[in-house]
């Protein structure tokens, strides 16, 4: 099958990235990960780039030259889609416009609820009954683009930030791949 050239952006542990790489190795999965962009040179997630020999680039999003370099690499590698998998920085409007193709993000709440940071703390404070994750298109407004899919679960009285995070991340691992299949297969 012809696979879509994909770049994944990360900042931390990269557990979503790992799942995406493993799925992408499957013949029927519609993406090929050709580049990893990371906001932090010490990020744990870079070990997955090294393990599977995927080229990676450390991106300082506050630096215009670094932004230009990423855009050049995206062009050279003919990247058609960017997946933000735990990328904790905000992409500039200029970057989003210059790339000009689809960018997808995974967010650990049921959008439009709980945009931005400190998601789990805020969910617990509001005593929500349900939570989950959302895969959506990235636009110039934070956590605002069209939603591709959401996955949810009921919050237990005993849940705390740590357990909510764990349950949400377990949902995320399949949700991101399901969203890709929904869009491209
Ligand atoms: C995920 O929970 C994602 O929703 C959030 O950052 C976390 C990244 O985890 N934006 P990892 O780096 O994929 O392990």
Boltz pocket constraint, residues with backbone or C-beta under 6 A from the ligand:
constraints:
  - pocket:
      binder: B
      contacts: [[A, 10], [A, 11], [A, 12], [A, 13], [A, 14], [A, 15], [A, 16], [A, 17], [A, 45], [A, 85], [A, 86], [A, 87], [A, 106], [A, 107], [A, 108], [A, 165], [A, 169], [A, 172]]
      max_distance: 6.0
